[in-house]
Amino acid sequence: MNAPTRIPVTNLQHHVFYVTDLERSKAFYIGLFDLQFSALNHPDSSAAMRLSQQEMHFFSFGFHHHDLCLVKHHKLKMDNNSMLHFTLAVKDAEAFDDVRRRAGEMGLSIREGRMLASARSVSRAFCVRDPDNHWIEIIQESSR
C-alpha cells in the first residue's frame, strides 16, 4: 500500500470560533494582537447567519480579508473548559516580546511553554486564555 501524498499546506488562512460576547472578544483580540476589524457579518453569509441567529465579526492581521472570525450564536451554550486551542507563530523575537508584554498589561494569566508537551520544539512559547476560555498559544519559531 502506498503512503498517502502530503498536501503542501503553507498556512492556516483563518480560524472561526464561538464567543459569548462579541464586543468583549473584539476588544480582547484587538488589544492583544492589534488586529484590524474587517467586517460585521459578511455578504456571502449574512442571510444564513440571521436565519440561524448568529452574528459574525471578522478580523485581519493585514494579509487576508479575515484571519479570525468570532461568531455569536444567540441560543448556543458553550463549554470551553478543554484543551482545544489555536497557535499563532509570530515573525520574530520582537513580535513575541510585544505580544507577551500586551498580555501582561491586560492582566492575563500566562501559562509558560507549549500547550501540549508532545508538540515540536520552538524557541519560546506561552499560552493565554481569551474571555471565553479559548486557549491561545503564541510561539516563536526556532531559528534555522
C-alpha positions, 0 to 999 in steps of 0.5 A: 500500500502506498503512503498517502501524498502530503498536501503542501499546506503553507498556512492556516488562512483563518480560524472561526470560533464561538464567543459569548460576547462579541464586543468583549472578544473584539476588544480582547483580540484587538488589544492583544494582537492589534488586529484590524476589524474587517467586517460585521457579518459578511455578504456571502453569509449574512442571510444564513447567519440571521436565519440561524441567529448568529452574528459574525465579526471578522478580523485581519492581521493585514494579509487576508480579508479575515484571519479570525472570525468570532461568531455569536450564536444567540441560543448556543451554550458553550463549554470551553473548559478543554484543551482545544486551542489555536497557535499563532507563530509570530515573525520574530523575537520582537513580535513575541516580546510585544505580544507577551508584554500586551498580555501582561498589561491586560492582566492575563494569566500566562501559562509558560511553554507549549500547550501540549508537551508532545508538540515540536520544539520552538524557541519560546512559547506561552499560552493565554486564555481569551474571555471565553476560555479559548486557549491561545498559544503564541510561539516563536519559531526556532531559528534555522 
